Amino acid sequence: MKIGIIGGGAWGTTLGQTLIDNGHQVLVYDLNPFAVDKINSHLHPFFDTVLPESEKATLNLNEVIDFADMLLLSVPTKAVRSVLKEINALLNKKMTFINVSKGIEPETLKRVSEIVEEEISPEYLQGFVVLTGPSHAEEVIIRKLTLLVSSSKDEKLAKKVQQIFSNDQSSFQKIPE
């Protein structure tokens, strides 16, 4: 599966590594040239860790949209609406959106799922899944055991996203007793 990650911050870049560990292809989009350069140099932009060589980033939103089968939203919730407007203007195929942004839109108090339904044209909206839970990017990047919940109105799609992010426990770092 090809997953475009919108937001090359701590969480988006970290989830990119998880997806690559699980055999998926990833392309990260970010506005920040520093973050894009770090990712393309195989270094995490926030943590002192090496990234897989196949984790790439770009400043070109259209490139990510053309590449992706699904888009993972990992931007501050206050920026989600404006990013979705940009994405909608570039879409030419149906897309599933996976949200990992925390919180609600400050001005409207709307959930990200509501914003997606408002900003993405129905002919391009394949589905929406939220991936959330008690987790920290600084632990996930070093492959510590983490549990997340995948939720959607479409149970089949939620299970598909769950499968995309699930991996074998043997690959996790052992926590000292």
matplotlib code that plots the C-alpha trace (Angstrom):
import matplotlib.pyplot as plt

x = [0.0, 1.2, 0.5, 1.0, 1.7, 0.6, 2.9, 6.5, 6.6, 7.4, 4.3, 3.9, 7.6, 7.5, 4.3, 6.1, 8.8, 6.1, 4.4, 7.7, 8.5, 5.1, 6.1, 4.2, 5.6, 5.5, 5.9, 5.8, 4.7, 5.7, 5.9, 9.2, 12.3, 14.4, 12.1, 12.0, 15.8, 16.3, 13.9, 15.6, 18.9, 17.4, 17.3, 14.2, 13.6, 12.9, 14.6, 18.1, 17.2, 18.0, 15.0, 14.6, 16.2, 12.9, 11.2, 11.2, 9.7, 8.7, 7.6, 5.2, 1.6, 0.5, 3.4, 2.1, -1.5, -0.5, 1.6, -0.9, -3.6, -4.4, -3.6, -2.6, -3.3, -0.7, -0.9, -2.2, -6.0, -6.1, -4.5, -6.5, -9.2, -6.8, -4.7, -7.8, -8.9, -5.5, -5.8, -9.4, -8.3, -5.6, -7.6, -8.4, -9.2, -11.1, -9.0, -9.2, -8.2, -6.5, -6.5, -3.9, -4.2, -5.4, -8.2, -11.0, -10.9, -10.6, -12.9, -15.8, -15.3, -15.7, -14.0, -11.6, -14.1, -16.6, -14.0, -13.1, -16.7, -17.1, -13.9, -13.4, -15.8, -18.0, -16.7, -13.2, -13.9, -13.4, -13.6, -12.3, -10.6, -9.2, -6.2, -5.7, -4.7, -2.2, 1.1, 4.2, 6.2, 9.5, 8.6, 7.2, 10.3, 12.4, 9.8, 8.4, 5.1, 2.2, -1.5, -3.8, -7.5, -8.7, -12.2, -14.5, -18.2, -17.0, -15.9, -14.2, -12.1, -11.2, -10.0, -8.0, -6.2, -5.7, -4.0, -1.8, -0.4, -0.2, 3.1, 4.7, 5.5, 8.9, 10.1, 9.4, 12.1, 12.1, 11.5, 13.8, 12.1]
y = [0.0, 3.5, 6.0, 9.7, 11.4, 15.0, 16.5, 15.5, 16.4, 14.1, 11.9, 11.8, 10.9, 8.2, 6.6, 6.6, 4.4, 2.1, 1.8, 1.0, -1.6, -3.2, -3.3, -0.2, 2.6, 6.1, 9.6, 12.5, 16.0, 19.0, 22.8, 23.0, 22.5, 21.6, 18.7, 17.5, 17.7, 15.8, 13.0, 12.7, 12.5, 9.5, 11.4, 12.0, 15.8, 15.7, 12.7, 11.4, 8.3, 7.0, 6.5, 3.8, 4.7, 4.3, 7.0, 10.0, 13.5, 16.3, 19.9, 19.1, 18.3, 17.2, 14.6, 13.0, 13.0, 11.4, 8.8, 7.8, 5.2, 6.7, 10.0, 10.2, 13.6, 14.5, 18.2, 20.5, 20.4, 24.1, 23.7, 20.7, 22.7, 24.8, 21.7, 19.8, 22.7, 22.4, 18.7, 18.8, 21.2, 18.6, 15.4, 13.4, 10.0, 8.7, 8.8, 7.4, 9.7, 8.5, 11.1, 11.1, 14.8, 15.3, 17.5, 19.6, 22.6, 25.7, 28.0, 25.6, 22.9, 20.3, 16.9, 16.2, 13.8, 16.6, 18.9, 16.2, 15.7, 19.5, 20.1, 17.0, 16.6, 13.5, 12.1, 12.0, 10.8, 7.0, 6.9, 8.3, 6.5, 7.9, 6.3, 7.4, 6.3, 6.8, 6.8, 8.9, 9.4, 9.2, 5.7, 4.5, 5.7, 3.3, 0.6, 0.3, -1.5, 0.8, 0.3, 2.5, 2.3, 2.4, 3.7, 4.6, 4.5, 1.8, -1.2, -2.9, 0.2, 0.6, -3.1, -2.5, 0.5, -1.5, -4.2, -1.6, -0.4, -3.7, -5.5, -8.5, -8.1, -9.8, -6.6, -4.4, -3.3, -5.3, -3.1, -4.0, -5.5]
z = [0.0, -0.8, 2.0, 1.7, 5.1, 5.4, 8.0, 8.6, 12.3, 15.1, 14.8, 11.0, 10.4, 13.2, 11.7, 8.4, 9.9, 11.3, 7.9, 6.2, 8.9, 7.9, 4.2, 2.9, 0.8, 2.3, 1.0, 3.5, 2.7, 4.8, 4.3, 6.3, 4.0, 7.1, 8.0, 4.4, 4.1, 7.4, 6.3, 2.9, 4.8, 6.6, 10.0, 12.1, 12.2, 16.0, 17.5, 17.3, 15.2, 11.8, 9.4, 6.8, 3.5, 1.8, 3.9, 1.6, 1.9, -0.5, -0.4, -3.3, -2.1, -5.6, -5.7, -2.5, -3.7, -7.0, -5.1, -2.4, -2.1, 1.3, 3.0, 6.7, 8.2, 10.8, 11.1, 14.0, 14.1, 13.7, 10.2, 9.0, 7.2, 5.1, 4.3, 3.2, 1.0, -0.8, -1.1, -2.4, -5.2, -6.3, -6.0, -9.1, -7.5, -4.5, -1.3, 2.2, 4.9, 8.2, 10.9, 13.7, 14.6, 18.2, 19.3, 17.7, 15.4, 17.8, 15.9, 15.2, 17.9, 15.0, 14.9, 12.1, 10.6, 10.2, 8.6, 6.1, 5.2, 4.7, 2.7, 0.6, -2.4, -2.0, -5.3, -3.9, -0.3, -0.2, 3.6, 6.9, 9.8, 13.0, 14.6, 18.2, 21.6, 24.4, 22.5, 22.2, 19.1, 21.0, 22.1, 18.8, 16.9, 19.0, 18.5, 22.0, 22.3, 21.6, 21.3, 19.2, 18.3, 14.6, 14.3, 11.5, 10.4, 8.0, 10.2, 7.3, 6.6, 10.3, 10.3, 7.1, 8.7, 11.9, 9.8, 8.0, 11.3, 13.2, 13.4, 14.9, 18.6, 18.1, 16.3, 19.4, 21.8, 25.0, 28.1, 31.0, 34.0]

ax = plt.figure().add_subplot(projection="3d")
ax.plot(x, y, z, "-o")
ax.set_aspect("equal")
plt.show()
